[in-house]
Amino acid sequence: MNHSTRLQVLSQFLKAQRAKLQPEAVGLPSGSRRRTPGLRREEVAQLAGVSSTWYTWLEQGRDIKVSSSVLDAIAAALQLTVDERKYLYALALEAGPGASPFKHGELSQPELSAPLQYMLKELRYCPTIISDRHCQIVGWNEAASHVFLGFEQIPTDQRNMIRLLFTRKEFQRLAVNWEHFVSGYLAIFRAYYGQYFEDGWYERFLEEMSGVHPKFDALWEQSRVSSAPEVLLQFRHAKAGKMLFHLTSLQVHGSADLRCSVYTPALESTTESKLKQLMD
C-alpha cells in the first residue's frame, strides 16, 4: 500500500478498535449521551496520556510523527492484543515488528519440503491446508479434499483461500456459521496485510474481492488481527452430516513464510469416525 493508503488504513483500524471498547471496561463512567458506540477520542487520549488534538490527528490519518513509546500507550489504552500491536506498529511506523522487505506481489509457487509432505500424509484424519502469505493454497492432504473440495480441480492461480471462501458455494454450504468461518481467515489475512504493507498485491486483491461478494467489505472492516486464531467450527457435510473441527494455525519458519491450517476433529464428537468412513 502507498503512504496515503497506509495512513487511511491506520485511521480505520484505530476507529474500529475504539468502537469496540465500552467506558466501563476501562474504568470510565458510561454517561447517557453517547451518539456512537465505544470510547470517545478524548477518552482514548486521556487513557494514553497524549493530547486530544494529537490523537485526533493520528486517527484522522494525518501525516504526523509518532514514537514507539506513544504507540505503546495507545495500544494499552485500546487493549490491543500482541498481533494487533504489531499491526499498529507496522502501519504507524512503516517498519513495525516483523515488517518485511517484500515489495512485489508476485510469489513463486514454493515447493513443499519432504518433511512437510510427510506431515501432510501423516495427518491422515486431520484436514490440513498449507498456504503462503497471500493465502494462496500450495498444499493439502486427502482429508482436506474430502471435507472441503477437490483443490486439484481448481486452476492454480484461483487457489486462494480467501477467494474460495467467498466464491465457492461448497464452502458457503459447508459451514453452519459461514461468517465465523470466514472471520478466522480474514484475521490471518489482516495480520499479513499489516506485516507486508509494502506489497501492492494486497490492495489490488482487496479491491477485486470488494466486487466479488456483497458481504466482503463489511466482514473485512469487522475483521480482527490474529496470526494464529484458534476456533471451533461446525460443518454440515453433504455426505457425513454434522462435523466439528478445531482450527489450529501453525507458522512454518523459513524463507517461504508458509502456514499450516490444521482441522483437528473435536474429541467429544463423532467427527473422526465420520471422516474415516468418508475417506474409506
LINLIN-V428829 format. One record per residue. N is the residue number from 1. RES is the residue in three letters. PHI is phi in radians with two decimals (NA if undefined). PSI is psi in degrees with one decimal (999 if undefined). NEAR is the number of other ideal C-beta (glycine too) atoms within 12 Angstrom. Layout:
<<N | RES | PHI | PSI | NEAR> <N | RES | PHI | PSI | NEAR>>
This chain:
<<1 | MET | NA | 146.4 | 30> <2 | ASN | -1.38 | 179.4 | 16> <3 | HIS | -1.07 | -47.8 | 15> <4 | SER | -1.18 | -37.7 | 14> <5 | THR | -1.14 | -40.2 | 23> <6 | ARG | -1.04 | -43.6 | 33> <7 | LEU | -1.17 | -35.2 | 27> <8 | GLN | -1.17 | -42.0 | 22> <9 | VAL | -1.13 | -39.8 | 32> <10 | LEU | -1.04 | -43.9 | 38> <11 | SER | -1.04 | -47.4 | 28> <12 | GLN | -1.10 | -38.9 | 28> <13 | PHE | -1.15 | -46.4 | 40> <14 | LEU | -1.09 | -41.8 | 40> <15 | LYS | -1.10 | -42.9 | 28> <16 | ALA | -1.14 | -41.1 | 30> <17 | GLN | -1.20 | -38.5 | 34> <18 | ARG | -1.11 | -38.9 | 35> <19 | ALA | -1.19 | -21.8 | 23> <20 | LYS | -1.38 | -21.0 | 23> <21 | LEU | -1.62 | 130.8 | 28> <22 | GLN | -1.62 | 145.1 | 20> <23 | PRO | -0.93 | -39.6 | 22> <24 | GLU | -1.09 | -29.5 | 14> <25 | ALA | -1.23 | -19.9 | 17> <26 | VAL | -2.02 | 13.5 | 23> <27 | GLY | 1.43 | 22.1 | 15> <28 | LEU | -1.92 | 150.1 | 20> <29 | PRO | -1.16 | 143.2 | 14> <30 | SER | -1.27 | -36.2 | 18> <31 | GLY | 1.25 | 179.1 | 13> <32 | SER | -2.24 | 0.8 | 7> <33 | ARG | -2.16 | 55.5 | 8> <34 | ARG | -1.77 | 119.2 | 17> <35 | ARG | -1.50 | -21.3 | 9> <36 | THR | -2.24 | 154.3 | 15> <37 | PRO | -1.24 | 154.4 | 16> <38 | GLY | 1.50 | -163.6 | 26> <39 | LEU | -1.44 | 157.9 | 37> <40 | ARG | -1.50 | 160.7 | 29> <41 | ARG | -1.02 | -44.1 | 31> <42 | GLU | -1.14 | -26.9 | 21> <43 | GLU | -1.27 | -38.7 | 30> <44 | VAL | -1.12 | -43.2 | 37> <45 | ALA | -1.06 | -42.1 | 27> <46 | GLN | -1.08 | -45.3 | 21> <47 | LEU | -1.14 | -34.8 | 27> <48 | ALA | -1.50 | -12.7 | 33> <49 | GLY | 1.30 | 33.0 | 17> <50 | VAL | -2.14 | 167.1 | 29> <51 | SER | -1.26 | 147.1 | 17> <52 | SER | -1.09 | -38.0 | 19> <53 | THR | -1.11 | -45.5 | 15> <54 | TRP | -1.10 | -44.6 | 24> <55 | TYR | -1.14 | -37.7 | 34> <56 | THR | -1.06 | -43.0 | 23> <57 | TRP | -1.08 | -42.2 | 22> <58 | LEU | -1.08 | -45.6 | 36> <59 | GLU | -1.24 | -25.0 | 36> <60 | GLN | -1.37 | -6.5 | 19> <61 | GLY | 1.43 | 25.2 | 23> <62 | ARG | -1.31 | 154.2 | 20> <63 | ASP | -1.48 | 85.5 | 17> <64 | ILE | -2.14 | 162.6 | 21> <65 | LYS | -1.42 | 138.6 | 14> <66 | VAL | -2.29 | 155.2 | 31> <67 | SER | -2.10 | 162.4 | 16> <68 | SER | -1.09 | -39.7 | 18> <69 | SER | -1.13 | -39.5 | 15> <70 | VAL | -1.19 | -40.5 | 25> <71 | LEU | -1.10 | -36.2 | 32> <72 | ASP | -1.05 | -42.4 | 23> <73 | ALA | -1.16 | -40.9 | 25> <74 | ILE | -1.18 | -41.7 | 38> <75 | ALA | -1.06 | -40.5 | 33> <76 | ALA | -1.16 | -41.9 | 23> <77 | ALA | -1.10 | -37.1 | 32> <78 | LEU | -1.57 | 0.8 | 37> <79 | GLN | 0.96 | 48.1 | 23> <80 | LEU | -1.32 | 148.5 | 32> <81 | THR | -1.34 | 174.6 | 22> <82 | VAL | -1.04 | -45.9 | 19> <83 | ASP | -1.15 | -37.5 | 31> <84 | GLU | -1.18 | -34.9 | 33> <85 | ARG | -1.11 | -44.7 | 33> <86 | LYS | -1.04 | -41.0 | 33> <87 | TYR | -1.10 | -44.5 | 44> <88 | LEU | -1.06 | -46.2 | 44> <89 | TYR | -1.06 | -45.8 | 33> <90 | ALA | -1.06 | -40.7 | 34> <91 | LEU | -1.33 | -39.6 | 41> <92 | ALA | -1.41 | -32.7 | 38> <93 | LEU | -1.88 | -8.6 | 27> <94 | GLU | 1.14 | 5.1 | 25> <95 | ALA | -2.77 | 57.3 | 20> <96 | GLY | -1.31 | 179.1 | 32> <97 | PRO | -0.97 | 126.3 | 24> <98 | GLY | 1.49 | 4.8 | 25> <99 | ALA | -1.04 | 150.9 | 24> <100 | SER | -2.03 | 150.7 | 25> <101 | PRO | -1.41 | -5.6 | 14> <102 | PHE | -1.12 | 132.3 | 24> <103 | LYS | -2.16 | -9.3 | 16> <104 | HIS | -1.98 | 146.4 | 16> <105 | GLY | -1.45 | -15.0 | 21> <106 | GLU | -1.39 | 124.1 | 15> <107 | LEU | -2.02 | 134.0 | 27> <108 | SER | -1.35 | 150.3 | 14> <109 | GLN | -1.22 | 111.6 | 19> <110 | PRO | -1.26 | 146.8 | 23> <111 | GLU | -1.58 | 127.3 | 16> <112 | LEU | -1.21 | 134.5 | 27> <113 | SER | -1.19 | 161.6 | 19> <114 | ALA | -1.04 | -41.3 | 10> <115 | PRO | -1.07 | -39.2 | 15> <116 | LEU | -1.14 | -42.9 | 27> <117 | GLN | -1.10 | -38.9 | 18> <118 | TYR | -1.15 | -40.7 | 15> <119 | MET | -1.10 | -42.4 | 23> <120 | LEU | -1.03 | -41.8 | 30> <121 | LYS | -1.18 | -41.3 | 19> <122 | GLU | -1.27 | -26.8 | 16> <123 | LEU | -1.40 | 57.5 | 29> <124 | ARG | -1.06 | -43.5 | 21> <125 | TYR | -1.89 | 24.9 | 29> <126 | CYS | -2.18 | 100.5 | 34> <127 | PRO | -0.92 | 126.0 | 40> <128 | THR | -2.33 | 134.8 | 42> <129 | ILE | -2.20 | 132.8 | 42> <130 | ILE | -1.88 | 128.9 | 40> <131 | SER | -2.34 | 163.3 | 39> <132 | ASP | -1.72 | -169.8 | 38> <133 | ARG | -1.24 | -9.0 | 36> <134 | HIS | -1.69 | 6.3 | 38> <135 | CYS | 1.11 | 24.8 | 40> <136 | GLN | -1.41 | 127.5 | 37> <137 | ILE | -1.31 | 123.8 | 39> <138 | VAL | -2.05 | -7.4 | 34> <139 | GLY | -2.91 | 153.6 | 34> <140 | TRP | -2.82 | 164.1 | 38> <141 | ASN | -1.92 | 177.2 | 34> <142 | GLU | -1.08 | -38.3 | 26> <143 | ALA | -1.07 | -38.0 | 35> <144 | ALA | -1.13 | -38.2 | 36> <145 | SER | -1.14 | -36.6 | 24> <146 | HIS | -1.27 | -38.6 | 32> <147 | VAL | -1.41 | -42.6 | 40> <148 | PHE | -1.69 | -84.8 | 39> <149 | LEU | -2.85 | 170.3 | 29> <150 | GLY | -1.36 | 94.2 | 17> <151 | PHE | -1.07 | -27.7 | 33> <152 | GLU | -1.16 | -18.1 | 16> <153 | GLN | -1.49 | -7.0 | 15> <154 | ILE | -1.70 | 132.8 | 23> <155 | PRO | -0.93 | 142.8 | 13> <156 | THR | -0.91 | -43.9 | 15> <157 | ASP | -1.27 | -8.7 | 13> <158 | GLN | -1.79 | 0.0 | 19> <159 | ARG | -1.45 | 57.4 | 31> <160 | ASN | -1.83 | 126.9 | 33> <161 | MET | -1.08 | -40.5 | 41> <162 | ILE | -1.13 | -45.7 | 39> <163 | ARG | -1.07 | -44.1 | 29> <164 | LEU | -1.13 | -38.1 | 35> <165 | LEU | -1.05 | -33.0 | 39> <166 | PHE | -1.71 | -13.0 | 33> <167 | THR | -2.01 | -22.4 | 23> <168 | ARG | -1.72 | 125.6 | 26> <169 | LYS | -1.10 | -28.4 | 15> <170 | GLU | -1.01 | -42.5 | 24> <171 | PHE | -1.24 | -40.1 | 30> <172 | GLN | -1.20 | -31.6 | 23> <173 | ARG | -1.40 | -28.7 | 16> <174 | LEU | -1.20 | -49.3 | 33> <175 | ALA | -1.38 | 128.5 | 33> <176 | VAL | -1.09 | -42.7 | 20> <177 | ASN | -2.02 | 87.9 | 17> <178 | TRP | -1.06 | -40.0 | 26> <179 | GLU | -1.12 | -36.6 | 25> <180 | HIS | -1.15 | -40.2 | 24> <181 | PHE | -1.07 | -47.2 | 34> <182 | VAL | -1.12 | -38.1 | 38> <183 | SER | -1.05 | -35.2 | 30> <184 | GLY | -1.10 | -43.5 | 38> <185 | TYR | -1.26 | -34.6 | 41> <186 | LEU | -1.17 | -33.3 | 36> <187 | ALA | -1.11 | -42.1 | 34> <188 | ILE | -1.14 | -44.4 | 41> <189 | PHE | -1.09 | -39.4 | 43> <190 | ARG | -1.17 | -35.2 | 39> <191 | ALA | -1.09 | -43.8 | 41> <192 | TYR | -1.09 | -42.3 | 44> <193 | TYR | -1.00 | -41.8 | 40> <194 | GLY | -1.30 | -34.4 | 44> <195 | GLN | -1.25 | -40.7 | 35> <196 | TYR | -1.89 | 51.6 | 36> <197 | PHE | -1.11 | -18.9 | 40> <198 | GLU | -1.47 | -7.6 | 27> <199 | ASP | -1.49 | 108.5 | 31> <200 | GLY | -1.18 | -11.7 | 22> <201 | TRP | -1.02 | -39.0 | 28> <202 | TYR | -1.07 | -43.1 | 37> <203 | GLU | -1.12 | -42.1 | 23> <204 | ARG | -1.13 | -40.1 | 17> <205 | PHE | -1.17 | -43.9 | 31> <206 | LEU | -1.10 | -39.0 | 32> <207 | GLU | -1.12 | -41.3 | 17> <208 | GLU | -1.11 | -45.8 | 20> <209 | MET | -1.17 | -26.5 | 30> <210 | SER | -1.01 | -32.0 | 19> <211 | GLY | -1.68 | 0.5 | 13> <212 | VAL | -1.49 | -39.8 | 23> <213 | HIS | -2.43 | 136.6 | 26> <214 | PRO | -1.10 | -21.9 | 11> <215 | LYS | -1.70 | -2.1 | 21> <216 | PHE | -1.07 | -50.6 | 27> <217 | ASP | -1.01 | -45.5 | 19> <218 | ALA | -1.13 | -43.6 | 16> <219 | LEU | -1.19 | -34.8 | 30> <220 | TRP | -1.17 | -42.4 | 34> <221 | GLU | -1.13 | -32.8 | 20> <222 | GLN | -1.49 | -8.8 | 23> <223 | SER | -1.16 | 146.7 | 36> <224 | ARG | -1.44 | -177.5 | 32> <225 | VAL | -2.12 | 117.3 | 39> <226 | SER | -2.72 | 126.6 | 29> <227 | SER | -1.38 | -18.7 | 31> <228 | ALA | -2.67 | 71.0 | 26> <229 | PRO | -1.22 | 141.8 | 31> <230 | GLU | -1.99 | 117.0 | 20> <231 | VAL | -2.35 | 154.5 | 30> <232 | LEU | -1.77 | 124.4 | 26> <233 | LEU | -2.02 | 137.6 | 39> <234 | GLN | -1.92 | 120.9 | 24> <235 | PHE | -1.87 | 151.8 | 37> <236 | ARG | -2.08 | 87.2 | 23> <237 | HIS | -1.33 | 140.4 | 30> <238 | ALA | -1.06 | -33.2 | 17> <239 | LYS | -1.83 | -35.5 | 16> <240 | ALA | -1.69 | -12.2 | 28> <241 | GLY | 1.40 | -147.0 | 20> <242 | LYS | -1.18 | 130.9 | 21> <243 | MET | -2.41 | 139.9 | 37> <244 | LEU | -2.08 | 128.7 | 29> <245 | PHE | -2.29 | 142.9 | 40> <246 | HIS | -1.65 | 122.9 | 26> <247 | LEU | -1.60 | 121.1 | 38> <248 | THR | -2.11 | 128.5 | 26> <249 | SER | -1.86 | 124.3 | 33> <250 | LEU | -2.05 | 132.3 | 26> <251 | GLN | -1.50 | 132.6 | 25> <252 | VAL | -1.71 | 109.8 | 28> <253 | HIS | -1.23 | 135.6 | 12> <254 | GLY | 2.67 | 176.8 | 17> <255 | SER | -1.20 | -24.1 | 16> <256 | ALA | -1.42 | -15.0 | 25> <257 | ASP | 0.94 | 61.4 | 28> <258 | LEU | -1.70 | 162.0 | 35> <259 | ARG | -2.38 | 136.8 | 37> <260 | CYS | -1.81 | 122.9 | 34> <261 | SER | -1.84 | 109.7 | 43> <262 | VAL | -1.88 | 124.5 | 31> <263 | TYR | -1.76 | 103.0 | 41> <264 | THR | -1.63 | 125.5 | 29> <265 | PRO | -0.99 | 131.8 | 33> <266 | ALA | -1.08 | 129.8 | 24> <267 | LEU | -1.12 | -30.9 | 13> <268 | GLU | -1.45 | 5.4 | 10> <269 | SER | -2.03 | 177.2 | 22> <270 | THR | -1.73 | 19.9 | 18> <271 | THR | -1.05 | -45.3 | 32> <272 | GLU | -1.09 | -44.1 | 27> <273 | SER | -1.13 | -36.8 | 18> <274 | LYS | -1.15 | -39.9 | 27> <275 | LEU | -1.16 | -39.2 | 35> <276 | LYS | -1.06 | -43.8 | 19> <277 | GLN | -1.12 | -38.9 | 17> <278 | LEU | -1.12 | -39.8 | 27> <279 | MET | -1.45 | -29.5 | 21> <280 | ASP | -1.53 | 999 | 13>>
